[in-house]
Amino acid sequence: MSEDLATSEVDMPLVTALLPSYNAEAFIRDTLDSLVAQSWPHLEILIGDDCSTDRTPEIIKEYAERHKNIRILKREKNLGWLGNCNDLMENAHGEMMFFAFHDDVVAPEYVSSLVKALQNKPDAILAFSDLELVDPDGTTELLESAEISGVESATLRGLMMARRRPSFHWWIPNRGLFRRKAYERIGGIPKNEFGEFSADWTWLLHMSLLGPFIRVPQTLCFKRYQKSSLSINWHRTPAKYRGLARAGIREIRRSDLNFSGKLLLCGYLRYRIIGSTIKSLVAGPEKSLES
């Protein structure tokens, strides 16, 4: 390998946009337009359509015919959003990758800004930006998850993710750029005893134990909630949150965190499980939700 080529691969790594799509004909063009407009030159756009029954397959085929950096994974059956995301990560060629959900849009400098953030901090595992949230009624809100940015202690990062405070917006980093080694170490987004319910939290919890998260203080991602969006249609119950906490404990146990850190984080999540159980017993079945 020539010195120039080696330098290029270090300075300009291949990035993969992971696009899991399903029945998205009404809005996926905006997502694809934002991806093909990225200023980063080494970008692979990998699409896994989950057996859509509308015109989504035709739309993504149309884009793939016009843009050589788009690759489509063939699906024989519906994998669900979690299976789709994991299969995309498994098949990605990029050294870095990010989820380009089919109803999200990113600014043209999204990839280049986040790559630069990771390159400036080699021990960081993920870089993310601020986010504009658009509700189904058109209401917009600017959100950030600033407090976890640059935290060096793996235990403290894990505790912040474990607390799931509403003002923390723990889910925003899932719209960020992460290193491939995170997928290789974690092995994908794990299911919990209730299936896919809030499984991205378990994924981010484990990722937070691998290295620092870096916030780029610019609004580069635009999340558009649809009436059909999974995250606003999940039936939330205390039992599901307790199951999620147990899944978190399993991820902590199999992580590379030191023993004292594991003891603290697992103890905290057990405390949350016990507290939720007591609240449920006092308030009545499925009346009390964890924050």
C-alpha positions in Angstrom: 0.0 0.0 0.0 1.4 3.4 -0.9 2.1 6.0 1.7 -0.4 8.4 0.1 -3.2 5.8 0.1 -2.5 4.9 3.7 -2.6 8.5 4.7 -5.9 9.0 2.8 -7.5 6.1 4.6 -6.5 7.5 8.0 -7.6 11.1 7.2 -10.6 10.3 5.1 -12.1 7.0 6.5 -15.0 5.4 4.9 -18.3 6.1 6.7 -21.4 4.0 6.3 -24.9 5.5 6.6 -27.2 2.7 7.9 -30.7 3.3 6.6 -33.3 0.8 7.9 -36.5 1.5 5.9 -40.1 0.3 6.1 -43.2 1.7 4.4 -41.5 5.1 4.2 -42.6 6.3 0.7 -44.1 9.6 2.2 -40.8 10.8 3.6 -37.8 8.7 2.6 -36.9 10.9 -0.3 -36.0 13.7 2.1 -33.7 11.3 4.1 -32.0 10.1 0.9 -31.6 13.6 -0.4 -29.9 14.7 2.8 -27.5 11.7 2.6 -26.5 12.1 -1.1 -25.8 15.8 -0.3 -23.2 15.1 2.4 -19.9 17.0 2.0 -17.9 13.9 3.2 -16.6 12.2 0.1 -16.1 8.7 1.4 -19.6 7.8 2.3 -21.4 4.5 1.7 -25.2 4.6 2.0 -26.4 1.1 3.0 -30.1 0.5 2.8 -32.0 -2.4 4.3 -35.7 -2.3 3.3 -37.7 -4.5 5.6 -40.1 -5.8 2.9 -42.1 -2.6 2.5 -45.5 -3.0 1.0 -45.7 0.6 -0.4 -43.4 2.3 -3.0 -40.4 2.4 -0.8 -38.5 -0.3 -2.7 -39.0 1.5 -6.0 -37.8 4.8 -4.5 -34.6 3.4 -3.1 -33.9 1.5 -6.3 -34.3 4.8 -8.2 -31.8 6.5 -6.0 -29.3 3.6 -6.2 -29.4 3.8 -10.0 -28.4 7.4 -9.8 -25.8 7.2 -7.0 -23.0 4.7 -7.1 -22.4 4.9 -3.3 -25.8 3.5 -2.5 -26.0 -0.3 -1.8 -29.2 -2.1 -1.1 -29.5 -5.3 1.0 -32.0 -7.8 -0.2 -34.5 -9.0 2.3 -36.4 -12.3 2.1 -38.5 -11.6 5.2 -39.3 -8.8 7.6 -36.6 -8.6 10.3 -38.1 -5.9 12.5 -36.3 -2.6 13.2 -33.8 -4.2 15.5 -32.9 -7.1 13.3 -32.7 -4.7 10.3 -30.3 -2.4 12.2 -28.1 -5.3 13.3 -27.9 -6.7 9.8 -27.0 -3.3 8.4 -24.1 -3.0 10.9 -22.9 -6.5 10.0 -22.8 -5.7 6.3 -21.3 -2.1 6.6 -17.9 -1.5 5.1 -17.2 1.7 6.9 -14.7 2.3 9.7 -17.4 4.6 11.2 -21.1 4.4 10.8 -24.4 6.1 11.9 -28.1 5.3 11.8 -29.9 7.3 9.1 -33.4 6.5 10.1 -35.9 6.7 7.3 -37.7 9.7 8.8 -34.6 11.7 9.8 -32.7 14.3 7.9 -29.1 15.4 8.4 -27.4 18.6 7.4 -24.8 18.5 4.6 -21.9 18.8 7.0 -23.2 16.2 9.5 -20.8 13.5 8.6 -17.7 15.7 8.1 -18.3 17.5 11.5 -18.7 14.3 13.4 -15.8 12.5 11.8 -13.6 15.5 12.7 -14.8 15.3 16.3 -13.9 11.6 16.5 -10.5 12.2 14.9 -9.7 14.9 17.4 -10.3 12.5 20.3 -9.1 9.0 19.4 -10.4 7.4 22.6 -14.0 8.6 21.9 -16.4 6.0 20.7 -19.2 8.2 19.5 -19.8 11.8 18.3 -23.3 13.4 18.1 -24.8 16.8 17.4 -27.7 18.7 18.7 -31.1 17.8 17.3 -34.3 19.5 16.1 -37.3 17.4 17.0 -40.4 17.8 14.8 -43.7 16.4 16.2 -46.5 15.0 14.0 -48.4 18.3 14.6 -45.5 20.3 13.2 -44.3 21.6 16.6 -40.5 21.9 16.7 -38.1 21.7 19.6 -34.3 22.1 19.8 -32.8 19.4 22.0 -29.3 18.6 23.3 -27.6 16.0 25.5 -24.7 18.0 26.6 -23.8 16.7 30.1 -22.4 13.4 28.9 -20.0 15.0 26.4 -16.4 14.5 27.2 -17.0 12.6 30.5 -13.9 10.5 30.9 -15.1 8.1 33.6 -16.8 5.0 32.1 -18.7 4.4 35.4 -20.0 8.0 35.4 -21.1 7.8 31.8 -22.8 4.5 32.5 -24.6 6.0 35.5 -25.8 8.9 33.5 -27.3 6.5 30.9 -28.7 4.3 33.6 -30.6 7.2 35.2 -32.5 8.0 32.0 -33.5 11.4 33.2 -36.0 13.0 30.8 -34.0 16.3 30.6 -30.9 14.3 29.7 -32.4 13.1 26.3 -30.3 9.9 26.5 -31.5 8.8 23.0 -30.0 11.7 21.1 -26.5 10.1 20.8 -28.2 7.2 18.9 -28.3 9.8 16.0 -24.6 10.1 16.2 -21.5 8.6 14.4 -19.8 5.7 16.1 -16.7 3.6 15.5 -17.2 0.1 14.0 -15.3 -1.4 16.9 -18.4 -0.6 19.1 -20.5 -3.0 17.0 -17.8 -5.6 17.0 -17.5 -5.5 20.8 -21.2 -5.3 21.7 -22.4 -7.5 18.8 -25.4 -5.4 17.9 -28.4 -4.0 19.6 -29.7 -6.7 22.0 -33.3 -7.7 22.5 -34.7 -7.7 26.0 -37.5 -9.8 27.5 -40.1 -7.6 25.9 -38.4 -7.8 22.5 -37.5 -4.5 20.8 -38.9 -2.2 23.5 -36.4 0.8 24.0 -33.6 -1.6 23.0 -31.5 1.4 21.8 -31.0 2.4 25.4 -29.3 -0.9 26.2 -27.1 -0.4 23.1 -26.1 3.1 24.2 -25.6 2.0 27.8 -23.0 -0.5 26.7 -21.5 1.9 24.2 -21.0 4.5 27.0 -18.8 2.0 28.8 -16.5 1.7 25.8 -15.3 5.3 25.5 -16.3 9.0 25.7 -19.2 10.5 23.8 -18.5 13.8 22.1 -21.1 16.5 21.4 -20.8 18.8 18.4 -22.8 21.9 19.5 -24.5 22.4 16.2 -28.0 21.4 15.1 -27.1 18.9 12.4 -29.8 16.2 12.8 -33.6 16.7 12.3 -35.8 14.0 13.8 -39.3 13.9 12.4 -41.8 11.9 14.4 -44.5 10.3 12.3 -47.8 9.1 13.7 -46.6 5.6 13.0 -43.2 6.1 14.7 -42.3 3.1 17.0 -41.0 5.2 19.9 -44.3 7.1 20.3 -46.5 4.1 19.9 -44.8 1.7 22.3 -47.1 0.7 25.2 -45.0 1.7 28.2 -45.5 -0.2 31.5 -43.5 -0.6 34.7 -43.0 -4.2 33.8 -41.3 -3.3 30.5 -39.0 -0.8 32.2 -38.0 -3.4 34.8 -37.3 -5.8 32.0 -35.2 -3.1 30.3 -33.2 -2.6 33.5 -32.5 -6.3 33.7 -31.3 -6.2 30.1 -29.0 -3.3 31.1 -27.6 -5.3 34.0 -26.7 -8.1 31.6 -24.9 -5.7 29.3 -23.0 -4.2 32.2 -21.9 -7.6 33.4 -20.5 -8.6 30.0 -18.8 -5.3 29.4 -15.1 -4.5 30.0 -16.0 -2.1 32.9 -14.0 -2.7 36.1 -15.5 -4.7 39.0 -16.3 -1.8 41.2 -18.0 0.1 38.3 -20.1 -3.0 37.5 -21.1 -3.3 41.1 -22.2 0.3 41.3 -24.2 0.3 38.0 -25.8 -3.0 38.6 -26.7 -2.0 42.1 -28.3 1.2 40.9 -30.4 -0.6 38.2 -31.5 -3.2 40.8 -32.6 -0.3 43.0 -34.6 1.1 40.2 -36.3 -2.3 39.7 -37.2 -2.6 43.3 -38.4 1.0 43.5 -40.6 0.5 40.4 -42.1 -2.7 41.8 -43.0 -1.1 45.1 -44.6 1.9 43.3 -46.6 -0.5 41.2 -47.9 -2.4 44.2 -48.9 0.8 45.9 -50.4 2.5 42.9 -52.0 -0.6 41.4 -51.1 -2.7 38.4 -49.3 -0.8 35.6 -50.1 2.6 37.1 -46.5 3.8 37.9 -43.9 4.4 35.2 -40.2 4.9 35.7 -38.8 8.2 34.4 
